[in-house]
Amino acid sequence: MTGFTVFGTAIGDCGLAWRDDVVVGTSLPEGSQARTRAWLLKRFPDAVEGTPPAAVQAAVDGIVALLNGTRPDLASIPLDFSAVPEFNRRAYEIARRIPPGKTLTYGDIAHRLGQPGSAQAVGQAMGHNPFPIIVPCHRVLAAGGKDGGFSARGGVETKRRMLVIEGALADEPTLF
């Protein structure tokens, strides 16, 4: 059975779905609890909202802490990669090693994959990330450190907000 929960964070109501003690998907805020809940149910139609088991609650607590500005290590949270293409899984594993407050580019990840011409494919993989926040696709930037795209609600502004919380970007742009 798949369970899910919707929980408040500093950037809005996020969601997380699990099976047993393994995370099967996460959701960035969709604008309201109801929209986040609906997004999770669209993705996991047989899921039942409930209280997560202790191991999954630890993942929820880690996400909340990260979005409150602390720097927990989310890399050990178990994820179900069974429906994820091999290339994407490998890109996500590299992204999971980017510490809070740091960033890599799509090209950096492509090089670490041993496929230096695959930056665009890395970007597409990040755009299909089923585990945002736990797989920190927001820490992956375009060439030259530019924001690049971000498919979550709020787009690049959501990405920038998360990077500011983590200390990877200055809070306000300045001319000096």
CORSUL-V435493 format. One record per backbone hydrogen bond with DSSP energy under -0.5 kcal/mol. CO is the residue of the C=O (numbers start at 1). NH is the residue of the N-H. If there is no record, write none. Layout:
co = [CO:CO]
nh = [NH:NH]
//
This chain:
co = [1:2:3:4:5:7:9:12:12:13:14:15:16:17:17:18:19:22:23:25:27:32:33:34:35:36:37:38:39:40:44:48:53:53:54:55:56:57:58:59:60:61:62:63:64:65:65:66:72:74:78:79:81:85:86:87:88:89:90:91:92:93:94:95:97:99:104:105:106:107:108:109:110:111:115:118:119:120:121:122:123:124:125:126:129:130:131:132:134:135:135:136:137:139:139:141:142:143:146:152:154:154:155:155:156:157:158:159:160:161:162:163:163:163:164]
nh = [20:48:18:50:16:14:12:9:14:30:7:27:5:24:25:3:22:19:80:17:15:36:37:38:39:40:41:42:43:44:47:4:56:57:58:59:60:61:62:63:64:65:66:67:68:68:70:69:74:77:23:81:84:89:90:91:92:93:94:95:96:97:97:98:99:102:141:109:110:111:112:113:115:114:118:122:123:124:125:126:127:128:128:129:132:26:135:134:136:133:137:139:140:104:141:106:145:146:142:155:157:158:158:159:160:161:162:163:164:165:166:167:168:169:167]
//
